[in-house]
Amino acid sequence: MAVTVSRDAEVSAETTPVRLFLAVRPARTVLAVTVLLGALTAWFGLVETPIPAAVEQGKATIPLWRMLTMGVAIMPVLALHSPLASLELVATRRLRSMQRLYLAGLGIGSVVIFLGICTFAMQPAIVGIIARSWIAWFGLALVAGATLGWRLAWALPSIVAIVLFYWGYTGSQQYRWWEFSARPYDDLPSLILSTTLLAAGLIAYAATPWRRRRWTRWRP
């Protein structure tokens, strides 16, 4: 009997931190909103809406799926914010490990759900652009969250979106090489740029204060 109680206590001690970690973070809400945005993208994603753009002639329009993709990519990073953030400033290895698993699981889960829904209503070429731009938006959100706080993970992607939408369009359905959210799915420069932004986000996320101090010590 004593052995059973002891084992139950050990299991409880192991699971309680995980439950507490998940209880203060909106994982289910993020997945539910992802499904909603996926459905909206499938139904209305190809609808064109006019936007301001730096073009001399004509007017610029943007399909709604480009904006919705940015929202889906930002949400997993926003979900890292916790009401207990002030207490989690002194993060332990266990907390960081759970945070990494949470971010990876939520990020992969949301993009798989979103792309899966889009596949039913959109051409493969557009789905390819969505997947590539999701990578870039996710990386930008990580950079913003790691530097400004997870609650402000939307800030940098929003600024970049303004730059892309306003200056990235050159007219006649042509886009500058750095407009990763609109260039053709097989455009190599856009893929390299999106991958670089994701790498920058992962590096920013990994650069915790104690790691920065360690890296500084290793400098000659």
ZAMIVO-287482 format. One record per atom (N, C-alpha, C, O): x negated, y, z; atom name. Coordinates in pm, whole numbers, padded with zeros to 5 digits. Layout:
<rs>
      px      py      pz  atome
       X       Y       Z     CA
...
</rs>
This chain:
<rs>
      px      py      pz  atome
  -00084  -00121   00000      N
   00000   00000   00000     CA
  -00087   00125   00000      C
  -00059   00221  -00072      O
  -00193   00124   00082      N
  -00282   00238   00091     CA
  -00354   00260  -00041      C
  -00378   00374  -00082      O
  -00390   00148  -00107      N
  -00458   00159  -00235     CA
  -00366   00222  -00339      C
  -00410   00304  -00420      O
  -00238   00183  -00339      N
  -00140   00237  -00434     CA
  -00121   00386  -00413      C
  -00118   00463  -00510      O
  -00107   00427  -00288      N
  -00090   00569  -00257     CA
  -00211   00648  -00302      C
  -00198   00757  -00356      O
  -00330   00592  -00278      N
  -00453   00660  -00317     CA
  -00461   00678  -00468      C
  -00500   00783  -00517      O
  -00423   00573  -00541      N
  -00427   00583  -00687     CA
  -00325   00685  -00737      C
  -00353   00761  -00830      O
  -00205   00685  -00675      N
  -00104   00782  -00714     CA
  -00153   00924  -00690      C
  -00128   01015  -00770      O
  -00222   00943  -00579      N
  -00274   01076  -00547     CA
  -00380   01119  -00648      C
  -00386   01235  -00687      O
  -00463   01022  -00690      N
  -00566   01054  -00788     CA
  -00503   01092  -00922      C
  -00545   01188  -00986      O
  -00400   01016  -00963      N
  -00332   01047  -01088     CA
  -00267   01184  -01082      C
  -00273   01262  -01177      O
  -00203   01213  -00966      N
  -00139   01343  -00949     CA
  -00242   01455  -00955      C
  -00217   01560  -01015      O
  -00357   01433  -00891      N
  -00462   01535  -00891     CA
  -00516   01560  -01030      C
  -00556   01672  -01063      O
  -00516   01454  -01113      N
  -00567   01469  -01249     CA
  -00466   01539  -01340      C
  -00504   01619  -01425      O
  -00339   01509  -01321      N
  -00238   01561  -01413     CA
  -00189   01700  -01375      C
  -00145   01774  -01463      O
  -00195   01736  -01248      N
  -00142   01865  -01205     CA
  -00210   01983  -01275      C
  -00139   02072  -01321      O
  -00344   01989  -01287      N
  -00405   02101  -01359     CA
  -00359   02110  -01504      C
  -00339   02220  -01556      O
  -00341   01996  -01569      N
  -00294   01997  -01708     CA
  -00153   02053  -01715      C
  -00122   02134  -01802      O
  -00066   02008  -01623      N
   00071   02057  -01621     CA
   00076   02207  -01593      C
   00154   02279  -01655      O
  -00006   02252  -01500      N
  -00010   02395  -01469     CA
  -00060   02476  -01588      C
  -00009   02584  -01617      O
  -00160   02422  -01657      N
  -00215   02490  -01773     CA
  -00108   02507  -01881      C
  -00095   02615  -01940      O
  -00033   02401  -01907      N
   00070   02405  -02010     CA
   00193   02484  -01965      C
   00263   02544  -02048      O
   00219   02485  -01835      N
   00341   02550  -01785     CA
   00339   02700  -01807      C
   00444   02762  -01823      O
   00220   02760  -01807      N
   00211   02906  -01821     CA
   00177   02949  -01963      C
   00142   03064  -01988      O
   00188   02855  -02059      N
   00159   02887  -02198     CA
   00272   02837  -02288      C
   00326   02728  -02265      O
   00310   02915  -02389      N
   00432   02886  -02465     CA
   00409   02792  -02583      C
   00440   02828  -02697      O
   00357   02673  -02560      N
   00329   02582  -02671     CA
   00456   02544  -02746      C
   00459   02548  -02869      O
   00561   02508  -02673      N
   00685   02469  -02740     CA
   00746   02585  -02818      C
   00800   02566  -02927      O
   00737   02703  -02762      N
   00791   02820  -02832     CA
   00716   02846  -02962      C
   00777   02877  -03064      O
   00584   02832  -02958      N
   00504   02853  -03078     CA
   00542   02754  -03187      C
   00557   02792  -03303      O
   00558   02628  -03150      N
   00595   02526  -03249     CA
   00736   02551  -03303      C
   00762   02533  -03422      O
   00826   02592  -03214      N
   00963   02621  -03259     CA
   00965   02740  -03355      C
   01034   02736  -03457      O
   00891   02845  -03323      N
   00884   02962  -03411     CA
   00816   02925  -03544      C
   00853   02977  -03649      O
   00718   02836  -03537      N
   00653   02791  -03660     CA
   00752   02722  -03752      C
   00751   02745  -03873      O
   00836   02638  -03695      N
   00939   02572  -03776     CA
   01033   02676  -03837      C
   01069   02666  -03954      O
   01071   02776  -03757      N
   01160   02881  -03807     CA
   01095   02960  -03920      C
   01157   02985  -04023      O
   00969   02999  -03901      N
   00899   03074  -04006     CA
   00877   02988  -04130      C
   00881   03038  -04242      O
   00853   02858  -04109      N
   00840   02769  -04223     CA
   00969   02763  -04303      C
   00967   02764  -04426      O
   01082   02755  -04233      N
   01211   02752  -04301     CA
   01237   02883  -04375      C
   01285   02882  -04489      O
   01204   02995  -04311      N
   01222   03124  -04378     CA
   01132   03135  -04501      C
   01172   03191  -04603      O
   01011   03083  -04490      N
   00920   03086  -04604     CA
   00972   03000  -04718      C
   00964   03039  -04835      O
   01026   02883  -04684      N
   01080   02795  -04788     CA
   01200   02858  -04858      C
   01217   02840  -04979      O
   01283   02931  -04784      N
   01405   02989  -04841     CA
   01381   03124  -04908      C
   01431   03150  -05017      O
   01303   03210  -04840      N
   01289   03348  -04888     CA
   01144   03387  -04918      C
   01117   03503  -04950      O
   01052   03293  -04908      N
   00911   03326  -04921     CA
   00871   03385  -05055      C
   00776   03463  -05062      O
   00942   03350  -05161      N
   00909   03399  -05294     CA
   00973   03534  -05325      C
   00948   03591  -05430      O
   01054   03584  -05234      N
   01116   03715  -05254     CA
   01008   03823  -05248      C
   00926   03825  -05156      O
   01010   03913  -05347      N
   00911   04020  -05354     CA
   00966   04146  -05288      C
   01080   04186  -05311      O
   00881   04207  -05206      N
   00921   04332  -05142     CA
   00819   04439  -05176      C
   00699   04412  -05172      O
   00862   04562  -05210      N
   00766   04669  -05246     CA
   00688   04718  -05124      C
   00741   04724  -05013      O
   00561   04752  -05147      N
   00475   04803  -05041     CA
   00391   04917  -05097      C
   00369   04922  -05218      O
   00344   05007  -05013      N
   00250   05111  -05060     CA
   00118   05046  -05103      C
   00070   04954  -05037      O
   00061   05094  -05212      N
  -00066   05041  -05260     CA
  -00139   05149  -05339      C
  -00078   05238  -05398      O
  -00270   05138  -05339      N
  -00354   05237  -05408     CA
  -00366   05203  -05555      C
  -00474   05169  -05604      O
  -00255   05212  -05626      N
  -00254   05188  -05770     CA
  -00204   05314  -05839      C
  -00114   05382  -05789      O
  -00263   05346  -05954      N
  -00228   05470  -06023     CA
  -00095   05459  -06096      C
  -00019   05555  -06104      O
  -00067   05340  -06150      N
   00055   05323  -06228     CA
   00135   05205  -06174      C
   00079   05108  -06123      O
   00266   05216  -06187      N
   00352   05108  -06142     CA
   00362   05104  -05990      C
   00318   05196  -05921      O
   00418   04998  -05940      N
   00431   04981  -05796     CA
   00390   04840  -05757      C
   00397   04747  -05837      O
   00347   04827  -05635      N
   00301   04697  -05586     CA
   00412   04628  -05509      C
   00490   04692  -05438      O
   00418   04498  -05523      N
   00511   04417  -05445     CA
   00434   04302  -05382      C
   00325   04266  -05427      O
   00491   04246  -05278      N
   00425   04136  -05208     CA
   00529   04030  -05174      C
   00637   04063  -05125      O
   00499   03903  -05200      N
   00593   03798  -05159     CA
   00591   03782  -05008      C
   00487   03798  -04944      O
   00705   03752  -04952      N
   00717   03745  -04806     CA
   00630   03635  -04745      C
   00593   03644  -04628      O
   00597   03532  -04823      N
   00518   03422  -04765     CA
   00381   03470  -04721      C
   00321   03410  -04631      O
   00329   03576  -04781      N
   00198   03625  -04739     CA
   00202   03683  -04598      C
   00110   03661  -04520      O
   00308   03755  -04566      N
   00323   03810  -04431     CA
   00354   03701  -04329      C
   00301   03702  -04218      O
   00441   03608  -04367      N
   00480   03503  -04274     CA
   00363   03411  -04242      C
   00352   03360  -04130      O
   00275   03388  -04339      N
   00157   03306  -04314     CA
   00068   03368  -04208      C
   00016   03298  -04122      O
   00052   03500  -04213      N
  -00029   03567  -04112     CA
   00031   03547  -03973      C
  -00041   03522  -03877      O
   00163   03558  -03964      N
   00229   03539  -03834     CA
   00208   03400  -03779      C
   00183   03383  -03659      O
   00217   03299  -03864      N
   00199   03161  -03819     CA
   00055   03138  -03772      C
   00033   03064  -03676      O
  -00042   03200  -03839      N
  -00182   03180  -03802     CA
  -00217   03249  -03670      C
  -00304   03202  -03596      O
  -00152   03360  -03641      N
  -00185   03436  -03521     CA
  -00125   03372  -03395      C
  -00184   03381  -03288      O
  -00010   03310  -03408      N
   00062   03263  -03289     CA
  -00015   03166  -03201      C
  -00011   03181  -03079      O
  -00087   03066  -03255      N
  -00161   02977  -03165     CA
  -00265   03049  -03081      C
  -00292   03010  -02967      O
  -00324   03155  -03136      N
  -00424   03232  -03060     CA
  -00355   03319  -02955      C
  -00403   03329  -02842      O
  -00244   03380  -02992      N
  -00167   03457  -02894     CA
  -00124   03369  -02777      C
  -00115   03416  -02664      O
  -00097   03243  -02805      N
  -00048   03151  -02702     CA
  -00155   03117  -02600      C
  -00125   03054  -02499      O
  -00280   03158  -02623      N
  -00384   03136  -02523     CA
  -00368   03231  -02404      C
  -00421   03205  -02296      O
  -00293   03339  -02424      N
  -00272   03433  -02313     CA
  -00189   03366  -02203      C
  -00095   03291  -02230      O
  -00225   03396  -02082      N
  -00157   03337  -01967     CA
  -00126   03446  -01864      C
  -00205   03539  -01848      O
  -00013   03435  -01794      N
   00014   03528  -01684     CA
  -00092   03519  -01574      C
  -00107   03611  -01493      O
  -00165   03409  -01572      N
  -00271   03391  -01473     CA
  -00408   03427  -01530      C
  -00510   03378  -01482      O
  -00410   03512  -01632      N
  -00536   03544  -01700     CA
  -00640   03601  -01605      C
  -00758   03570  -01617      O
  -00597   03684  -01510      N
  -00693   03744  -01418     CA
  -00758   03639  -01330      C
  -00875   03652  -01293      O
  -00683   03534  -01296      N
  -00740   03427  -01215     CA
  -00829   03335  -01298      C
  -00918   03269  -01244      O
  -00804   03331  -01429      N
  -00880   03241  -01516     CA
  -01005   03306  -01572      C
  -01077   03246  -01652      O
  -01032   03431  -01531      N
  -01154   03496  -01578     CA
  -01277   03417  -01536      C
  -01374   03408  -01611      O
  -01272   03361  -01415      N
  -01381   03276  -01369     CA
  -01347   03134  -01414      C
  -01302   03052  -01334      O
  -01370   03106  -01541      N
  -01327   02979  -01600     CA
  -01425   02868  -01567      C
  -01547   02887  -01569      O
  -01371   02753  -01535      N
  -01452   02635  -01514     CA
  -01464   02559  -01645      C
  -01394   02588  -01742      O
  -01553   02461  -01647      N
  -01569   02381  -01768     CA
  -01441   02305  -01800      C
  -01406   02287  -01917      O
  -01372   02262  -01696      N
  -01248   02187  -01718     CA
  -01143   02276  -01783      C
  -01072   02233  -01874      O
  -01133   02400  -01738      N
  -01037   02493  -01796     CA
  -01072   02522  -01941      C
  -00984   02523  -02026      O
  -01199   02546  -01969      N
  -01240   02573  -02107     CA
  -01214   02451  -02196      C
  -01176   02466  -02312      O
  -01235   02333  -02142      N
  -01209   02212  -02219     CA
  -01061   02200  -02253      C
  -01026   02168  -02367      O
  -00974   02225  -02154      N
  -00830   02221  -02180     CA
  -00790   02331  -02278      C
  -00702   02310  -02362      O
  -00854   02445  -02268      N
  -00822   02556  -02359     CA
  -00860   02519  -02502      C
  -00786   02549  -02596      O
  -00976   02455  -02519      N
  -01017   02413  -02654     CA
  -00920   02311  -02712      C
  -00881   02322  -02828      O
  -00882   02213  -02632      N
  -00789   02111  -02680     CA
  -00653   02172  -02712      C
  -00589   02136  -02811      O
  -00611   02265  -02628      N
  -00483   02333  -02649     CA
  -00485   02413  -02779      C
  -00391   02406  -02859      O
  -00592   02489  -02800      N
  -00603   02570  -02921     CA
  -00611   02483  -03046      C
  -00544   02511  -03146      O
  -00692   02378  -03040      N
  -00706   02290  -03155     CA
  -00575   02218  -03186      C
  -00533   02212  -03302      O
  -00511   02164  -03083      N
  -00386   02092  -03104     CA
  -00275   02182  -03155      C
  -00201   02145  -03247      O
  -00264   02300  -03095      N
  -00157   02392  -03135     CA
  -00185   02450  -03275      C
  -00093   02466  -03355      O
  -00312   02480  -03303      N
  -00346   02533  -03434     CA
  -00321   02432  -03545      C
  -00258   02464  -03646      O
  -00372   02311  -03526      N
  -00354   02207  -03627     CA
  -00206   02171  -03640      C
  -00155   02155  -03751      O
  -00138   02160  -03527      N
   00004   02125  -03532     CA
   00086   02229  -03605      C
   00173   02194  -03686      O
   00060   02357  -03579      N
   00139   02463  -03642     CA
   00113   02470  -03792      C
   00206   02487  -03870      O
  -00014   02458  -03833      N
  -00043   02469  -03976     CA
   00009   02347  -04052      C
   00053   02361  -04166      O
   00004   02229  -03991      N
   00058   02110  -04057     CA
   00209   02123  -04074      C
   00263   02092  -04180      O
   00277   02168  -03969      N
   00422   02188  -03978     CA
   00457   02290  -04084      C
   00545   02268  -04167      O
   00387   02403  -04083      N
   00416   02511  -04176     CA
   00391   02468  -04321      C
   00475   02489  -04408      O
   00275   02409  -04345      N
   00244   02365  -04482     CA
   00338   02254  -04526      C
   00377   02249  -04643      O
   00374   02166  -04433      N
   00466   02058  -04468     CA
   00601   02111  -04514      C
   00658   02060  -04611      O
   00652   02213  -04444      N
   00779   02270  -04483     CA
   00766   02344  -04617      C
   00854   02333  -04703      O
   00657   02419  -04633      N
   00638   02494  -04757     CA
   00625   02403  -04878      C
   00664   02440  -04989      O
   00569   02284  -04858      N
   00548   02192  -04969     CA
   00679   02155  -05038      C
   00682   02129  -05158      O
   00788   02152  -04961      N
   00916   02112  -05018     CA
   00975   02217  -05113      C
   01057   02183  -05198      O
   00934   02342  -05100      N
   00999   02448  -05176     CA
   00904   02527  -05265      C
   00950   02609  -05346      O
   00774   02506  -05253      N
   00680   02588  -05328     CA
   00587   02503  -05412      C
   00567   02385  -05387      O
   00530   02567  -05512      N
   00434   02499  -05598     CA
   00305   02471  -05522      C
   00269   02546  -05432      O
   00235   02364  -05559      N
   00108   02333  -05491     CA
   00007   02448  -05494      C
  -00069   02465  -05399      O
   00005   02526  -05602      N
  -00089   02636  -05611     CA
  -00064   02739  -05501      C
  -00159   02791  -05441      O
   00062   02768  -05473      N
   00094   02865  -05368     CA
   00063   02806  -05230      C
   00012   02876  -05143      O
   00093   02679  -05212      N
   00061   02614  -05085     CA
  -00090   02618  -05059      C
  -00133   02633  -04945      O
  -00169   02603  -05166      N
  -00314   02613  -05151     CA
  -00358   02751  -05106      C
  -00448   02763  -05023      O
  -00295   02856  -05160      N
  -00328   02991  -05116     CA
  -00287   03012  -04970      C
  -00359   03075  -04894      O
  -00172   02958  -04933      N
  -00126   02969  -04794     CA
  -00225   02904  -04699      C
  -00259   02960  -04595      O
  -00271   02783  -04735      N
  -00366   02712  -04649     CA
  -00496   02791  -04635      C
  -00551   02802  -04525      O
  -00546   02846  -04745      N
  -00671   02922  -04740     CA
  -00655   03050  -04658      C
  -00741   03083  -04577      O
  -00545   03122  -04678      N
  -00526   03247  -04604     CA
  -00500   03220  -04456      C
  -00538   03300  -04371      O
  -00436   03106  -04424      N
  -00417   03071  -04283     CA
  -00551   03059  -04213      C
  -00566   03106  -04100      O
  -00648   02998  -04279      N
  -00782   02983  -04220     CA
  -00841   03120  -04187      C
  -00896   03140  -04078      O
  -00828   03214  -04281      N
  -00886   03348  -04259     CA
  -00813   03423  -04148      C
  -00877   03483  -04061      O
  -00679   03420  -04149      N
  -00603   03490  -04045     CA
  -00632   03431  -03908      C
  -00644   03504  -03810      O
  -00643   03300  -03901      N
  -00673   03234  -03773     CA
  -00809   03278  -03721      C
  -00823   03306  -03602      O
  -00908   03285  -03809      N
  -01041   03330  -03767     CA
  -01039   03474  -03719      C
  -01102   03506  -03618      O
  -00968   03561  -03791      N
  -00958   03701  -03748     CA
  -00888   03713  -03612      C
  -00928   03794  -03528      O
  -00784   03633  -03592      N
  -00714   03636  -03463     CA
  -00806   03591  -03351      C
  -00801   03646  -03241      O
  -00891   03492  -03377      N
  -00986   03447  -03274     CA
  -01086   03557  -03240      C
  -01118   03577  -03123      O
  -01135   03627  -03341      N
  -01229   03737  -03315     CA
  -01163   03844  -03229      C
  -01221   03890  -03131      O
  -01041   03882  -03265      N
  -00970   03985  -03188     CA
  -00939   03937  -03047      C
  -00958   04012  -02951      O
  -00893   03813  -03034      N
  -00859   03761  -02902     CA
  -00980   03749  -02811      C
  -00972   03779  -02692      O
  -01092   03706  -02868      N
  -01212   03688  -02786     CA
  -01273   03820  -02742      C
  -01337   03827  -02637      O
  -01254   03925  -02821      N
  -01314   04055  -02788     CA
  -01218   04150  -02718      C
  -01259   04228  -02632      O
  -01089   04146  -02754      N
  -00992   04240  -02699     CA
  -00900   04177  -02595      C
  -00828   04248  -02525      O
  -00900   04045  -02586      N
  -00805   03975  -02501     CA
  -00703   03903  -02587      C
  -00664   03953  -02692      O
  -00660   03786  -02542      N
  -00571   03703  -02623     CA
  -00438   03772  -02653      C
  -00376   03744  -02756      O
  -00394   03859  -02566      N
  -00268   03929  -02588     CA
  -00275   04020  -02711      C
  -00173   04049  -02772      O
  -00397   04064  -02748      N
  -00417   04154  -02862     CA
  -00476   04081  -02982      C
  -00541   04143  -03066      O
  -00454   03952  -02991      N
  -00509   03876  -03102     CA
  -00452   03919  -03236      C
  -00510   03890  -03341      O
  -00339   03989  -03234      N
  -00275   04035  -03358     CA
  -00340   04160  -03415      C
  -00318   04192  -03532      O
  -00420   04231  -03336      N
  -00467   04363  -03374     CA
  -00555   04361  -03499      C
  -00527   04431  -03596      O
  -00660   04281  -03498      N
  -00752   04278  -03612     CA
  -00685   04223  -03738      C
  -00702   04282  -03844      O
  -00609   04112  -03731      N
  -00538   04068  -03852     CA
  -00445   04175  -03909      C
  -00434   04187  -04031      O
  -00380   04252  -03823      N
  -00289   04357  -03872     CA
  -00365   04465  -03947      C
  -00321   04512  -04052      O
  -00480   04505  -03894      N
  -00562   04607  -03961     CA
  -00612   04555  -04095      C
  -00608   04626  -04196      O
  -00661   04431  -04095      N
  -00711   04371  -04220     CA
  -00598   04358  -04321      C
  -00619   04379  -04441      O
  -00478   04323  -04275      N
  -00363   04309  -04366     CA
  -00333   04442  -04434      C
  -00302   04444  -04554      O
  -00341   04552  -04360      N
  -00317   04683  -04420     CA
  -00419   04711  -04530      C
  -00385   04760  -04638      O
  -00545   04679  -04501      N
  -00650   04700  -04602     CA
  -00625   04613  -04724      C
  -00635   04662  -04837      O
  -00593   04486  -04704      N
  -00570   04395  -04816     CA
  -00451   04439  -04900      C
  -00461   04447  -05022      O
  -00341   04468  -04834      N
  -00219   04500  -04908     CA
  -00227   04634  -04979      C
  -00169   04651  -05086      O
  -00298   04729  -04921      N
  -00303   04863  -04980     CA
  -00412   04875  -05087      C
  -00388   04928  -05195      O
  -00533   04827  -05055      N
  -00645   04845  -05147     CA
  -00681   04718  -05227      C
  -00759   04725  -05321      O
  -00625   04606  -05188      N
  -00664   04482  -05256     CA
  -00600   04462  -05392      C
  -00650   04385  -05473      O
  -00489   04530  -05417      N
  -00418   04515  -05544     CA
  -00469   04617  -05644      C
  -00473   04736  -05613      O
  -00507   04573  -05764      N
  -00561   04664  -05866     CA
  -00464   04690  -05980      C
  -00495   04766  -06071      O
  -00346   04627  -05975      N
  -00247   04645  -06081     CA
  -00245   04528  -06177      C
  -00342   04454  -06189      O
  -00132   04512  -06247      N
  -00116   04405  -06347     CA
  -00140   04267  -06287      C
  -00197   04178  -06350      O
  -00093   04251  -06162      N
  -00105   04122  -06093     CA
  -00250   04077  -06078      C
  -00278   03957  -06081      O
  -00339   04172  -06062      N
  -00480   04143  -06041     CA
  -00521   04191  -05902      C
  -00473   04294  -05854      O
  -00610   04115  -05838      N
  -00651   04146  -05700     CA
  -00803   04145  -05691      C
  -00872   04074  -05764      O
  -00853   04225  -05600      N
  -00998   04229  -05578     CA
  -01046   04097  -05520      C
  -00968   04019  -05464      O
  -01176   04073  -05535      N
  -01230   03941  -05498     CA
  -01212   03911  -05350      C
  -01207   03794  -05311      O
  -01203   04014  -05267      N
  -01192   03992  -05122     CA
  -01049   03982  -05074      C
  -01025   03971  -04953      O
  -00952   03984  -05165      N
  -00811   03972  -05125     CA
  -00777   03823  -05112      C
  -00716   03764  -05201      O
  -00819   03763  -05000      N
  -00807   03618  -04983     CA
  -00662   03570  -04973      C
  -00634   03452  -04992      O
  -00569   03662  -04943      N
  -00430   03620  -04925     CA
  -00351   03618  -05055      C
  -00233   03581  -05055      O
  -00414   03657  -05168      N
  -00341   03664  -05294     CA
  -00416   03605  -05413      C
  -00355   03571  -05514      O
  -00547   03591  -05402      N
  -00624   03537  -05513     CA
  -00582   03392  -05542      C
  -00527   03326  -05454      O
  -00607   03342  -05665      N
  -00567   03204  -05699     CA
  -00624   03103  -05601      C
  -00728   03126  -05539      O
  -00556   02991  -05588      N
  -00594   02891  -05488     CA
  -00734   02834  -05511      C
  -00798   02789  -05416      O
  -00782   02835  -05636      N
  -00913   02779  -05667     CA
  -01021   02885  -05677      C
  -01128   02859  -05733      O
  -00996   03004  -05624      N
  -01093   03113  -05629     CA
  -01202   03089  -05526      C
  -01175   03087  -05406      O
  -01324   03070  -05571      N
  -01434   03035  -05482     CA
  -01473   03147  -05386      C
  -01490   03120  -05267      O
  -01489   03272  -05432      N
  -01523   03379  -05336     CA
  -01423   03391  -05222      C
  -01462   03413  -05107      O
  -01294   03377  -05252      N
  -01193   03387  -05146     CA
  -01205   03272  -05048      C
  -01187   03290  -04927      O
  -01237   03153  -05098      N
  -01255   03038  -05010     CA
  -01375   03057  -04920      C
  -01370   03028  -04800      O
  -01485   03107  -04978      N
  -01606   03131  -04897     CA
  -01578   03236  -04791      C
  -01619   03221  -04676      O
  -01508   03343  -04829      N
  -01476   03450  -04734     CA
  -01386   03398  -04622      C
  -01409   03428  -04505      O
  -01285   03319  -04657      N
  -01194   03265  -04555     CA
  -01268   03173  -04460      C
  -01246   03178  -04339      O
  -01355   03089  -04513      N
  -01433   02999  -04429     CA
  -01528   03077  -04338      C
  -01547   03040  -04222      O
  -01586   03184  -04391      N
  -01675   03268  -04310     CA
  -01599   03335  -04195      C
  -01650   03343  -04084      O
  -01478   03382  -04223      N
  -01397   03444  -04118     CA
  -01359   03343  -04011      C
  -01358   03376  -03892      O
  -01329   03220  -04052      N
  -01299   03116  -03953     CA
  -01422   03087  -03868      C
  -01411   03074  -03746      O
  -01539   03078  -03931      N
  -01662   03054  -03857     CA
  -01690   03167  -03759      C
  -01732   03143  -03646      O
  -01667   03291  -03803      N
  -01686   03406  -03713     CA
  -01593   03398  -03593      C
  -01632   03429  -03481      O
  -01470   03355  -03618      N
  -01375   03340  -03508     CA
  -01417   03233  -03410      C
  -01406   03252  -03289      O
  -01464   03121  -03460      N
  -01507   03012  -03372     CA
  -01630   03052  -03292      C
  -01643   03016  -03175      O
  -01721   03127  -03355      N
  -01840   03174  -03283     CA
  -01799   03273  -03174      C
  -01849   03267  -03062      O
  -01707   03364  -03207      N
  -01660   03460  -03107     CA
  -01592   03389  -02991      C
  -01608   03429  -02875      O
  -01517   03284  -03021      N
  -01451   03208  -02915     CA
  -01553   03136  -02828      C
  -01538   03129  -02706      O
  -01657   03082  -02891      N
  -01758   03007  -02816     CA
  -01850   03097  -02734      C
  -01914   03050  -02640      O
  -01857   03226  -02769      N
  -01950   03317  -02703     CA
  -01894   03366  -02571      C
  -01863   03484  -02555      O
  -01880   03275  -02476      N
  -01837   03312  -02341     CA
  -01947   03393  -02273      C
  -02062   03387  -02317      O
  -01914   03468  -02168      N
  -02017   03549  -02102     CA
  -02140   03470  -02059      C
  -02253   03516  -02077      O
  -02119   03350  -02002      N
  -02235   03274  -01958     CA
  -02315   03220  -02076      C
  -02437   03206  -02065      O
  -02250   03191  -02188      N
  -02324   03148  -02306     CA
  -02404   03264  -02366      C
  -02516   03245  -02413      O
  -02344   03384  -02363      N
  -02418   03500  -02414     CA
  -02542   03525  -02331      C
  -02647   03559  -02385      O
  -02531   03510  -02200      N
  -02649   03526  -02115     CA
  -02753   03420  -02145      C
  -02873   03448  -02147      O
  -02708   03296  -02169      N
  -02800   03188  -02201     CA
  -02869   03213  -02334      C
  -02990   03192  -02347      O
  -02793   03258  -02435      N
  -02852   03288  -02565     CA
  -02952   03402  -02554      C
  -03055   03403  -02622      O
  -02922   03500  -02468      N
  -03013   03613  -02450     CA
  -03144   03568  -02389      C
  -03250   03618  -02426      O
  -03137   03473  -02294      N
  -03258   03422  -02231     CA
  -03347   03349  -02331      C
  -03469   03349  -02318      O
  -03286   03288  -02431      N
  -03365   03210  -02528     CA
  -03434   03299  -02631      C
  -03518   03251  -02708      O
  -03401   03427  -02633      N
  -03467   03515  -02729     CA
  -03613   03531  -02692      C
  -03646   03541  -02573      O
  -03702   03535  -02793      N
  -03846   03553  -02763     CA
  -03875   03694  -02712      C
  -03991   03726  -02683      O
</rs>
